[in-house]
Amino acid sequence: MSVTRIKICGVRDRAAIEAAASARADYVGFVFFSKSPRDLSLDEAAGLAGAVPSGIARIGLFVDADDEAIGAAVRAARLDGVQLHGNEGPDRAASVKARFGVEVWKAVPVATHADLAAARRYAGIADRILFDAKTPPGAALPGGMGVRFDWRLLAGFDPGAPWGLAGGLDASTVGEALATTQAPLVDVSSGVEDTLGVKSPAKIRAFCEAVRAR
């Protein structure tokens, strides 16, 4: 049985990174989006990057960012990957991958089965497709709000690329999510927080334990 990979997104302090490392998470996510409570400055990201041990990859989350912003963050935080979480199309994803030479993940918002078709546009371009819940109209954030979609939509679906699941995950729900979708990767943010933007080391450990218990 393959091991489910784990990404702890939106880390903002060393305690969260240490908890993710001790719980054997595979990725930590740094958010570069000014409207997010998890947003990091380049200096903050650079400091945190140095605390990430080898074996854990650093993924930067961006929302419709330009090359200058992405490039500055890739250099400052020594990113291993870029997660595009806005309206970036396949051409933009391909451009980012070619220019910066890092993994490119593309988040696809899902509410209905029709939304899944958008994922196949990124097959052969994105290194990973991340299925996240579509946020309510007018929401300030494209993700990280604890919203979930009907995971049954993903049962048996093949996007044509490696993929992962986000949205509404925490230690109490991730078992159901994995049983329903067989997701090869799970991405959690608000589900391991005590308050908005503040990660809980205990919740990080509990989440990872729940995933590994599968």
Biotite code that builds the C-alpha atoms (Angstrom):
import biotite.structure as struc

atoms = struc.array([
    struc.Atom([0.000, 0.000, 0.000], chain_id="A", res_id=1, res_name="MET", atom_name="CA", element="C"),
    struc.Atom([1.357, 3.406, -0.944], chain_id="A", res_id=2, res_name="SER", atom_name="CA", element="C"),
    struc.Atom([1.957, 5.977, 1.774], chain_id="A", res_id=3, res_name="VAL", atom_name="CA", element="C"),
    struc.Atom([-0.254, 9.070, 1.708], chain_id="A", res_id=4, res_name="THR", atom_name="CA", element="C"),
    struc.Atom([1.816, 12.219, 1.540], chain_id="A", res_id=5, res_name="ARG", atom_name="CA", element="C"),
    struc.Atom([1.047, 15.126, 3.846], chain_id="A", res_id=6, res_name="ILE", atom_name="CA", element="C"),
    struc.Atom([1.363, 18.868, 3.326], chain_id="A", res_id=7, res_name="LYS", atom_name="CA", element="C"),
    struc.Atom([0.965, 21.312, 6.202], chain_id="A", res_id=8, res_name="ILE", atom_name="CA", element="C"),
    struc.Atom([0.116, 24.603, 4.522], chain_id="A", res_id=9, res_name="CYS", atom_name="CA", element="C"),
    struc.Atom([0.321, 28.137, 5.844], chain_id="A", res_id=10, res_name="GLY", atom_name="CA", element="C"),
    struc.Atom([3.040, 27.660, 8.443], chain_id="A", res_id=11, res_name="VAL", atom_name="CA", element="C"),
    struc.Atom([4.180, 30.871, 10.077], chain_id="A", res_id=12, res_name="ARG", atom_name="CA", element="C"),
    struc.Atom([6.486, 29.845, 12.903], chain_id="A", res_id=13, res_name="ASP", atom_name="CA", element="C"),
    struc.Atom([9.200, 27.394, 13.821], chain_id="A", res_id=14, res_name="ARG", atom_name="CA", element="C"),
    struc.Atom([6.970, 25.478, 16.243], chain_id="A", res_id=15, res_name="ALA", atom_name="CA", element="C"),
    struc.Atom([4.697, 24.479, 13.371], chain_id="A", res_id=16, res_name="ALA", atom_name="CA", element="C"),
    struc.Atom([7.670, 23.417, 11.262], chain_id="A", res_id=17, res_name="ILE", atom_name="CA", element="C"),
    struc.Atom([9.111, 21.377, 14.125], chain_id="A", res_id=18, res_name="GLU", atom_name="CA", element="C"),
    struc.Atom([5.740, 19.691, 14.673], chain_id="A", res_id=19, res_name="ALA", atom_name="CA", element="C"),
    struc.Atom([5.415, 18.914, 10.970], chain_id="A", res_id=20, res_name="ALA", atom_name="CA", element="C"),
    struc.Atom([8.914, 17.436, 10.925], chain_id="A", res_id=21, res_name="ALA", atom_name="CA", element="C"),
    struc.Atom([8.441, 15.296, 14.019], chain_id="A", res_id=22, res_name="SER", atom_name="CA", element="C"),
    struc.Atom([5.117, 14.022, 12.642], chain_id="A", res_id=23, res_name="ALA", atom_name="CA", element="C"),
    struc.Atom([6.800, 13.086, 9.332], chain_id="A", res_id=24, res_name="ARG", atom_name="CA", element="C"),
    struc.Atom([4.958, 15.486, 7.070], chain_id="A", res_id=25, res_name="ALA", atom_name="CA", element="C"),
    struc.Atom([6.310, 15.586, 3.531], chain_id="A", res_id=26, res_name="ASP", atom_name="CA", element="C"),
    struc.Atom([5.727, 19.253, 2.680], chain_id="A", res_id=27, res_name="TYR", atom_name="CA", element="C"),
    struc.Atom([5.297, 22.587, 4.399], chain_id="A", res_id=28, res_name="VAL", atom_name="CA", element="C"),
    struc.Atom([3.525, 25.418, 2.653], chain_id="A", res_id=29, res_name="GLY", atom_name="CA", element="C"),
    struc.Atom([4.450, 29.116, 2.763], chain_id="A", res_id=30, res_name="PHE", atom_name="CA", element="C"),
    struc.Atom([1.703, 31.528, 1.712], chain_id="A", res_id=31, res_name="VAL", atom_name="CA", element="C"),
    struc.Atom([2.555, 34.600, -0.361], chain_id="A", res_id=32, res_name="PHE", atom_name="CA", element="C"),
    struc.Atom([-0.826, 36.287, -0.686], chain_id="A", res_id=33, res_name="PHE", atom_name="CA", element="C"),
    struc.Atom([-1.432, 39.581, 1.083], chain_id="A", res_id=34, res_name="SER", atom_name="CA", element="C"),
    struc.Atom([-5.117, 38.935, 1.784], chain_id="A", res_id=35, res_name="LYS", atom_name="CA", element="C"),
    struc.Atom([-4.376, 35.758, 3.698], chain_id="A", res_id=36, res_name="SER", atom_name="CA", element="C"),
    struc.Atom([-3.873, 35.704, 7.487], chain_id="A", res_id=37, res_name="PRO", atom_name="CA", element="C"),
    struc.Atom([-1.044, 33.268, 6.731], chain_id="A", res_id=38, res_name="ARG", atom_name="CA", element="C"),
    struc.Atom([0.835, 35.633, 4.409], chain_id="A", res_id=39, res_name="ASP", atom_name="CA", element="C"),
    struc.Atom([4.595, 35.836, 4.874], chain_id="A", res_id=40, res_name="LEU", atom_name="CA", element="C"),
    struc.Atom([7.055, 38.556, 4.017], chain_id="A", res_id=41, res_name="SER", atom_name="CA", element="C"),
    struc.Atom([10.156, 37.510, 2.106], chain_id="A", res_id=42, res_name="LEU", atom_name="CA", element="C"),
    struc.Atom([12.282, 37.986, 5.220], chain_id="A", res_id=43, res_name="ASP", atom_name="CA", element="C"),
    struc.Atom([9.929, 35.864, 7.318], chain_id="A", res_id=44, res_name="GLU", atom_name="CA", element="C"),
    struc.Atom([9.893, 33.132, 4.693], chain_id="A", res_id=45, res_name="ALA", atom_name="CA", element="C"),
    struc.Atom([13.675, 33.153, 4.415], chain_id="A", res_id=46, res_name="ALA", atom_name="CA", element="C"),
    struc.Atom([14.008, 32.702, 8.157], chain_id="A", res_id=47, res_name="GLY", atom_name="CA", element="C"),
    struc.Atom([11.528, 29.855, 8.260], chain_id="A", res_id=48, res_name="LEU", atom_name="CA", element="C"),
    struc.Atom([13.080, 28.126, 5.259], chain_id="A", res_id=49, res_name="ALA", atom_name="CA", element="C"),
    struc.Atom([16.249, 27.644, 7.256], chain_id="A", res_id=50, res_name="GLY", atom_name="CA", element="C"),
    struc.Atom([14.285, 25.769, 9.918], chain_id="A", res_id=51, res_name="ALA", atom_name="CA", element="C"),
    struc.Atom([12.881, 23.197, 7.497], chain_id="A", res_id=52, res_name="VAL", atom_name="CA", element="C"),
    struc.Atom([14.903, 19.984, 7.774], chain_id="A", res_id=53, res_name="PRO", atom_name="CA", element="C"),
    struc.Atom([16.074, 17.992, 4.792], chain_id="A", res_id=54, res_name="SER", atom_name="CA", element="C"),
    struc.Atom([13.475, 15.569, 3.552], chain_id="A", res_id=55, res_name="GLY", atom_name="CA", element="C"),
    struc.Atom([10.633, 18.095, 3.796], chain_id="A", res_id=56, res_name="ILE", atom_name="CA", element="C"),
    struc.Atom([9.911, 20.119, 0.670], chain_id="A", res_id=57, res_name="ALA", atom_name="CA", element="C"),
    struc.Atom([8.971, 23.805, 0.739], chain_id="A", res_id=58, res_name="ARG", atom_name="CA", element="C"),
    struc.Atom([5.970, 24.789, -1.397], chain_id="A", res_id=59, res_name="ILE", atom_name="CA", element="C"),
    struc.Atom([5.017, 28.433, -1.960], chain_id="A", res_id=60, res_name="GLY", atom_name="CA", element="C"),
    struc.Atom([1.360, 29.326, -2.502], chain_id="A", res_id=61, res_name="LEU", atom_name="CA", element="C"),
    struc.Atom([0.564, 32.191, -4.886], chain_id="A", res_id=62, res_name="PHE", atom_name="CA", element="C"),
    struc.Atom([-2.651, 33.684, -6.239], chain_id="A", res_id=63, res_name="VAL", atom_name="CA", element="C"),
    struc.Atom([-2.340, 35.183, -9.734], chain_id="A", res_id=64, res_name="ASP", atom_name="CA", element="C"),
    struc.Atom([1.157, 36.454, -8.909], chain_id="A", res_id=65, res_name="ALA", atom_name="CA", element="C"),
    struc.Atom([3.544, 37.854, -11.495], chain_id="A", res_id=66, res_name="ASP", atom_name="CA", element="C"),
    struc.Atom([7.004, 36.503, -12.275], chain_id="A", res_id=67, res_name="ASP", atom_name="CA", element="C"),
    struc.Atom([8.736, 39.094, -10.134], chain_id="A", res_id=68, res_name="GLU", atom_name="CA", element="C"),
    struc.Atom([6.800, 38.118, -7.007], chain_id="A", res_id=69, res_name="ALA", atom_name="CA", element="C"),
    struc.Atom([7.201, 34.403, -7.615], chain_id="A", res_id=70, res_name="ILE", atom_name="CA", element="C"),
    struc.Atom([10.883, 34.691, -8.382], chain_id="A", res_id=71, res_name="GLY", atom_name="CA", element="C"),
    struc.Atom([11.608, 36.730, -5.259], chain_id="A", res_id=72, res_name="ALA", atom_name="CA", element="C"),
    struc.Atom([9.847, 34.150, -3.080], chain_id="A", res_id=73, res_name="ALA", atom_name="CA", element="C"),
    struc.Atom([11.503, 31.184, -4.798], chain_id="A", res_id=74, res_name="VAL", atom_name="CA", element="C"),
    struc.Atom([14.900, 32.693, -4.051], chain_id="A", res_id=75, res_name="ARG", atom_name="CA", element="C"),
    struc.Atom([14.177, 33.916, -0.514], chain_id="A", res_id=76, res_name="ALA", atom_name="CA", element="C"),
    struc.Atom([12.480, 30.746, 0.729], chain_id="A", res_id=77, res_name="ALA", atom_name="CA", element="C"),
    struc.Atom([14.457, 28.320, -1.441], chain_id="A", res_id=78, res_name="ARG", atom_name="CA", element="C"),
    struc.Atom([11.190, 26.872, -2.670], chain_id="A", res_id=79, res_name="LEU", atom_name="CA", element="C"),
    struc.Atom([11.010, 23.383, -4.086], chain_id="A", res_id=80, res_name="ASP", atom_name="CA", element="C"),
    struc.Atom([7.637, 24.027, -5.640], chain_id="A", res_id=81, res_name="GLY", atom_name="CA", element="C"),
    struc.Atom([5.094, 26.689, -6.560], chain_id="A", res_id=82, res_name="VAL", atom_name="CA", element="C"),
    struc.Atom([1.386, 26.183, -5.902], chain_id="A", res_id=83, res_name="GLN", atom_name="CA", element="C"),
    struc.Atom([-0.827, 28.282, -8.171], chain_id="A", res_id=84, res_name="LEU", atom_name="CA", element="C"),
    struc.Atom([-4.075, 28.895, -6.344], chain_id="A", res_id=85, res_name="HIS", atom_name="CA", element="C"),
    struc.Atom([-5.744, 31.532, -8.516], chain_id="A", res_id=86, res_name="GLY", atom_name="CA", element="C"),
    struc.Atom([-7.074, 31.719, -12.057], chain_id="A", res_id=87, res_name="ASN", atom_name="CA", element="C"),
    struc.Atom([-3.833, 30.654, -13.703], chain_id="A", res_id=88, res_name="GLU", atom_name="CA", element="C"),
    struc.Atom([-4.433, 28.683, -16.909], chain_id="A", res_id=89, res_name="GLY", atom_name="CA", element="C"),
    struc.Atom([-2.327, 25.878, -18.390], chain_id="A", res_id=90, res_name="PRO", atom_name="CA", element="C"),
    struc.Atom([-0.144, 28.343, -20.325], chain_id="A", res_id=91, res_name="ASP", atom_name="CA", element="C"),
    struc.Atom([0.675, 30.245, -17.157], chain_id="A", res_id=92, res_name="ARG", atom_name="CA", element="C"),
    struc.Atom([1.462, 27.036, -15.277], chain_id="A", res_id=93, res_name="ALA", atom_name="CA", element="C"),
    struc.Atom([3.786, 25.950, -18.081], chain_id="A", res_id=94, res_name="ALA", atom_name="CA", element="C"),
    struc.Atom([5.484, 29.360, -18.096], chain_id="A", res_id=95, res_name="SER", atom_name="CA", element="C"),
    struc.Atom([6.139, 29.260, -14.337], chain_id="A", res_id=96, res_name="VAL", atom_name="CA", element="C"),
    struc.Atom([7.543, 25.742, -14.562], chain_id="A", res_id=97, res_name="LYS", atom_name="CA", element="C"),
    struc.Atom([9.864, 26.648, -17.428], chain_id="A", res_id=98, res_name="ALA", atom_name="CA", element="C"),
    struc.Atom([11.088, 29.903, -15.916], chain_id="A", res_id=99, res_name="ARG", atom_name="CA", element="C"),
    struc.Atom([11.765, 28.805, -12.339], chain_id="A", res_id=100, res_name="PHE", atom_name="CA", element="C"),
    struc.Atom([12.601, 25.122, -12.737], chain_id="A", res_id=101, res_name="GLY", atom_name="CA", element="C"),
    struc.Atom([10.593, 24.008, -9.710], chain_id="A", res_id=102, res_name="VAL", atom_name="CA", element="C"),
    struc.Atom([7.573, 21.760, -9.289], chain_id="A", res_id=103, res_name="GLU", atom_name="CA", element="C"),
    struc.Atom([4.295, 23.446, -10.190], chain_id="A", res_id=104, res_name="VAL", atom_name="CA", element="C"),
    struc.Atom([1.076, 22.498, -8.418], chain_id="A", res_id=105, res_name="TRP", atom_name="CA", element="C"),
    struc.Atom([-2.275, 23.798, -9.646], chain_id="A", res_id=106, res_name="LYS", atom_name="CA", element="C"),
    struc.Atom([-5.252, 24.095, -7.345], chain_id="A", res_id=107, res_name="ALA", atom_name="CA", element="C"),
    struc.Atom([-8.613, 23.345, -8.955], chain_id="A", res_id=108, res_name="VAL", atom_name="CA", element="C"),
    struc.Atom([-11.710, 24.528, -7.050], chain_id="A", res_id=109, res_name="PRO", atom_name="CA", element="C"),
    struc.Atom([-14.468, 21.920, -6.925], chain_id="A", res_id=110, res_name="VAL", atom_name="CA", element="C"),
    struc.Atom([-18.167, 22.142, -6.154], chain_id="A", res_id=111, res_name="ALA", atom_name="CA", element="C"),
    struc.Atom([-19.705, 19.841, -8.772], chain_id="A", res_id=112, res_name="THR", atom_name="CA", element="C"),
    struc.Atom([-18.564, 17.035, -11.052], chain_id="A", res_id=113, res_name="HIS", atom_name="CA", element="C"),
    struc.Atom([-18.330, 19.513, -13.926], chain_id="A", res_id=114, res_name="ALA", atom_name="CA", element="C"),
    struc.Atom([-15.519, 21.321, -12.094], chain_id="A", res_id=115, res_name="ASP", atom_name="CA", element="C"),
    struc.Atom([-13.302, 18.248, -12.297], chain_id="A", res_id=116, res_name="LEU", atom_name="CA", element="C"),
    struc.Atom([-12.995, 18.556, -16.068], chain_id="A", res_id=117, res_name="ALA", atom_name="CA", element="C"),
    struc.Atom([-10.823, 21.645, -15.599], chain_id="A", res_id=118, res_name="ALA", atom_name="CA", element="C"),
    struc.Atom([-8.153, 19.480, -14.009], chain_id="A", res_id=119, res_name="ALA", atom_name="CA", element="C"),
    struc.Atom([-7.418, 17.575, -17.199], chain_id="A", res_id=120, res_name="ARG", atom_name="CA", element="C"),
    struc.Atom([-6.306, 20.831, -18.867], chain_id="A", res_id=121, res_name="ARG", atom_name="CA", element="C"),
    struc.Atom([-3.194, 20.687, -16.681], chain_id="A", res_id=122, res_name="TYR", atom_name="CA", element="C"),
    struc.Atom([-2.257, 17.061, -17.393], chain_id="A", res_id=123, res_name="ALA", atom_name="CA", element="C"),
    struc.Atom([1.315, 16.940, -18.660], chain_id="A", res_id=124, res_name="GLY", atom_name="CA", element="C"),
    struc.Atom([1.936, 20.469, -17.391], chain_id="A", res_id=125, res_name="ILE", atom_name="CA", element="C"),
    struc.Atom([1.378, 20.583, -13.640], chain_id="A", res_id=126, res_name="ALA", atom_name="CA", element="C"),
    struc.Atom([3.418, 18.262, -11.456], chain_id="A", res_id=127, res_name="ASP", atom_name="CA", element="C"),
    struc.Atom([0.434, 17.921, -9.143], chain_id="A", res_id=128, res_name="ARG", atom_name="CA", element="C"),
    struc.Atom([-3.223, 18.921, -9.244], chain_id="A", res_id=129, res_name="ILE", atom_name="CA", element="C"),
    struc.Atom([-4.765, 19.903, -5.924], chain_id="A", res_id=130, res_name="LEU", atom_name="CA", element="C"),
    struc.Atom([-8.526, 19.536, -5.618], chain_id="A", res_id=131, res_name="PHE", atom_name="CA", element="C"),
    struc.Atom([-9.823, 22.119, -3.147], chain_id="A", res_id=132, res_name="ASP", atom_name="CA", element="C"),
    struc.Atom([-13.310, 23.202, -2.194], chain_id="A", res_id=133, res_name="ALA", atom_name="CA", element="C"),
    struc.Atom([-14.732, 26.068, -4.204], chain_id="A", res_id=134, res_name="LYS", atom_name="CA", element="C"),
    struc.Atom([-15.139, 28.984, -1.823], chain_id="A", res_id=135, res_name="THR", atom_name="CA", element="C"),
    struc.Atom([-18.376, 30.978, -1.583], chain_id="A", res_id=136, res_name="PRO", atom_name="CA", element="C"),
    struc.Atom([-18.918, 33.823, -4.078], chain_id="A", res_id=137, res_name="PRO", atom_name="CA", element="C"),
    struc.Atom([-17.200, 36.990, -2.919], chain_id="A", res_id=138, res_name="GLY", atom_name="CA", element="C"),
    struc.Atom([-14.858, 35.191, -0.508], chain_id="A", res_id=139, res_name="ALA", atom_name="CA", element="C"),
    struc.Atom([-11.573, 36.991, 0.054], chain_id="A", res_id=140, res_name="ALA", atom_name="CA", element="C"),
    struc.Atom([-9.552, 33.773, 0.070], chain_id="A", res_id=141, res_name="LEU", atom_name="CA", element="C"),
    struc.Atom([-9.419, 31.030, -2.567], chain_id="A", res_id=142, res_name="PRO", atom_name="CA", element="C"),
    struc.Atom([-8.791, 28.366, 0.059], chain_id="A", res_id=143, res_name="GLY", atom_name="CA", element="C"),
    struc.Atom([-7.785, 27.731, 3.652], chain_id="A", res_id=144, res_name="GLY", atom_name="CA", element="C"),
    struc.Atom([-11.297, 28.375, 4.936], chain_id="A", res_id=145, res_name="MET", atom_name="CA", element="C"),
    struc.Atom([-12.145, 24.889, 6.149], chain_id="A", res_id=146, res_name="GLY", atom_name="CA", element="C"),
    struc.Atom([-14.729, 24.389, 3.405], chain_id="A", res_id=147, res_name="VAL", atom_name="CA", element="C"),
    struc.Atom([-15.158, 20.895, 1.957], chain_id="A", res_id=148, res_name="ARG", atom_name="CA", element="C"),
    struc.Atom([-16.795, 19.545, -1.170], chain_id="A", res_id=149, res_name="PHE", atom_name="CA", element="C"),
    struc.Atom([-18.467, 16.206, -1.809], chain_id="A", res_id=150, res_name="ASP", atom_name="CA", element="C"),
    struc.Atom([-15.465, 13.892, -1.804], chain_id="A", res_id=151, res_name="TRP", atom_name="CA", element="C"),
    struc.Atom([-17.497, 11.213, -3.570], chain_id="A", res_id=152, res_name="ARG", atom_name="CA", element="C"),
    struc.Atom([-17.000, 13.232, -6.759], chain_id="A", res_id=153, res_name="LEU", atom_name="CA", element="C"),
    struc.Atom([-13.381, 12.082, -6.826], chain_id="A", res_id=154, res_name="LEU", atom_name="CA", element="C"),
    struc.Atom([-14.099, 8.374, -6.444], chain_id="A", res_id=155, res_name="ALA", atom_name="CA", element="C"),
    struc.Atom([-12.576, 6.704, -9.478], chain_id="A", res_id=156, res_name="GLY", atom_name="CA", element="C"),
    struc.Atom([-11.685, 9.991, -11.170], chain_id="A", res_id=157, res_name="PHE", atom_name="CA", element="C"),
    struc.Atom([-8.340, 10.160, -12.976], chain_id="A", res_id=158, res_name="ASP", atom_name="CA", element="C"),
    struc.Atom([-7.112, 13.704, -13.647], chain_id="A", res_id=159, res_name="PRO", atom_name="CA", element="C"),
    struc.Atom([-4.202, 12.433, -15.741], chain_id="A", res_id=160, res_name="GLY", atom_name="CA", element="C"),
    struc.Atom([-1.576, 13.713, -13.294], chain_id="A", res_id=161, res_name="ALA", atom_name="CA", element="C"),
    struc.Atom([-0.477, 13.230, -9.688], chain_id="A", res_id=162, res_name="PRO", atom_name="CA", element="C"),
    struc.Atom([-2.992, 14.900, -7.409], chain_id="A", res_id=163, res_name="TRP", atom_name="CA", element="C"),
    struc.Atom([-3.969, 15.777, -3.863], chain_id="A", res_id=164, res_name="GLY", atom_name="CA", element="C"),
    struc.Atom([-6.965, 16.713, -1.751], chain_id="A", res_id=165, res_name="LEU", atom_name="CA", element="C"),
    struc.Atom([-7.577, 19.868, 0.287], chain_id="A", res_id=166, res_name="ALA", atom_name="CA", element="C"),
    struc.Atom([-10.542, 21.552, 1.929], chain_id="A", res_id=167, res_name="GLY", atom_name="CA", element="C"),
    struc.Atom([-12.308, 20.712, 5.178], chain_id="A", res_id=168, res_name="GLY", atom_name="CA", element="C"),
    struc.Atom([-9.642, 18.314, 6.374], chain_id="A", res_id=169, res_name="LEU", atom_name="CA", element="C"),
    struc.Atom([-8.694, 17.801, 10.003], chain_id="A", res_id=170, res_name="ASP", atom_name="CA", element="C"),
    struc.Atom([-7.817, 14.853, 12.226], chain_id="A", res_id=171, res_name="ALA", atom_name="CA", element="C"),
    struc.Atom([-11.464, 13.849, 12.541], chain_id="A", res_id=172, res_name="SER", atom_name="CA", element="C"),
    struc.Atom([-12.321, 13.974, 8.825], chain_id="A", res_id=173, res_name="THR", atom_name="CA", element="C"),
    struc.Atom([-9.178, 12.895, 6.982], chain_id="A", res_id=174, res_name="VAL", atom_name="CA", element="C"),
    struc.Atom([-9.872, 9.188, 7.501], chain_id="A", res_id=175, res_name="GLY", atom_name="CA", element="C"),
    struc.Atom([-13.236, 9.499, 5.772], chain_id="A", res_id=176, res_name="GLU", atom_name="CA", element="C"),
    struc.Atom([-11.666, 11.604, 3.023], chain_id="A", res_id=177, res_name="ALA", atom_name="CA", element="C"),
    struc.Atom([-9.010, 9.000, 2.316], chain_id="A", res_id=178, res_name="LEU", atom_name="CA", element="C"),
    struc.Atom([-11.442, 6.100, 2.440], chain_id="A", res_id=179, res_name="ALA", atom_name="CA", element="C"),
    struc.Atom([-13.660, 7.890, -0.086], chain_id="A", res_id=180, res_name="THR", atom_name="CA", element="C"),
    struc.Atom([-11.062, 9.257, -2.501], chain_id="A", res_id=181, res_name="THR", atom_name="CA", element="C"),
    struc.Atom([-7.853, 7.242, -1.996], chain_id="A", res_id=182, res_name="GLN", atom_name="CA", element="C"),
    struc.Atom([-6.040, 10.562, -2.321], chain_id="A", res_id=183, res_name="ALA", atom_name="CA", element="C"),
    struc.Atom([-2.263, 10.139, -2.637], chain_id="A", res_id=184, res_name="PRO", atom_name="CA", element="C"),
    struc.Atom([-1.705, 13.464, -0.863], chain_id="A", res_id=185, res_name="LEU", atom_name="CA", element="C"),
    struc.Atom([-3.657, 15.524, 1.659], chain_id="A", res_id=186, res_name="VAL", atom_name="CA", element="C"),
    struc.Atom([-3.144, 19.237, 2.237], chain_id="A", res_id=187, res_name="ASP", atom_name="CA", element="C"),
    struc.Atom([-4.322, 20.840, 5.480], chain_id="A", res_id=188, res_name="VAL", atom_name="CA", element="C"),
    struc.Atom([-4.281, 24.420, 6.740], chain_id="A", res_id=189, res_name="SER", atom_name="CA", element="C"),
    struc.Atom([-7.168, 25.683, 8.896], chain_id="A", res_id=190, res_name="SER", atom_name="CA", element="C"),
    struc.Atom([-7.809, 22.145, 10.146], chain_id="A", res_id=191, res_name="GLY", atom_name="CA", element="C"),
    struc.Atom([-4.610, 22.264, 12.217], chain_id="A", res_id=192, res_name="VAL", atom_name="CA", element="C"),
    struc.Atom([-5.053, 25.766, 13.639], chain_id="A", res_id=193, res_name="GLU", atom_name="CA", element="C"),
    struc.Atom([-6.073, 26.996, 17.087], chain_id="A", res_id=194, res_name="ASP", atom_name="CA", element="C"),
    struc.Atom([-7.115, 30.359, 15.682], chain_id="A", res_id=195, res_name="THR", atom_name="CA", element="C"),
    struc.Atom([-7.098, 31.744, 12.149], chain_id="A", res_id=196, res_name="LEU", atom_name="CA", element="C"),
    struc.Atom([-3.541, 31.630, 10.870], chain_id="A", res_id=197, res_name="GLY", atom_name="CA", element="C"),
    struc.Atom([-2.059, 30.186, 14.072], chain_id="A", res_id=198, res_name="VAL", atom_name="CA", element="C"),
    struc.Atom([-0.981, 26.555, 13.744], chain_id="A", res_id=199, res_name="LYS", atom_name="CA", element="C"),
    struc.Atom([-1.347, 24.117, 16.636], chain_id="A", res_id=200, res_name="SER", atom_name="CA", element="C"),
    struc.Atom([1.563, 21.689, 17.022], chain_id="A", res_id=201, res_name="PRO", atom_name="CA", element="C"),
    struc.Atom([-0.767, 19.248, 18.778], chain_id="A", res_id=202, res_name="ALA", atom_name="CA", element="C"),
    struc.Atom([-3.277, 19.372, 15.916], chain_id="A", res_id=203, res_name="LYS", atom_name="CA", element="C"),
    struc.Atom([-0.514, 18.931, 13.357], chain_id="A", res_id=204, res_name="ILE", atom_name="CA", element="C"),
    struc.Atom([0.635, 15.792, 15.140], chain_id="A", res_id=205, res_name="ARG", atom_name="CA", element="C"),
    struc.Atom([-2.935, 14.490, 15.486], chain_id="A", res_id=206, res_name="ALA", atom_name="CA", element="C"),
    struc.Atom([-3.614, 15.070, 11.800], chain_id="A", res_id=207, res_name="PHE", atom_name="CA", element="C"),
    struc.Atom([-0.492, 13.257, 10.678], chain_id="A", res_id=208, res_name="CYS", atom_name="CA", element="C"),
    struc.Atom([-1.238, 10.381, 13.045], chain_id="A", res_id=209, res_name="GLU", atom_name="CA", element="C"),
    struc.Atom([-4.733, 10.089, 11.620], chain_id="A", res_id=210, res_name="ALA", atom_name="CA", element="C"),
    struc.Atom([-3.313, 9.899, 8.091], chain_id="A", res_id=211, res_name="VAL", atom_name="CA", element="C"),
    struc.Atom([-0.641, 7.362, 9.019], chain_id="A", res_id=212, res_name="ARG", atom_name="CA", element="C"),
    struc.Atom([-3.224, 5.228, 10.837], chain_id="A", res_id=213, res_name="ALA", atom_name="CA", element="C"),
    struc.Atom([-4.865, 4.432, 7.513], chain_id="A", res_id=214, res_name="ARG", atom_name="CA", element="C"),
])
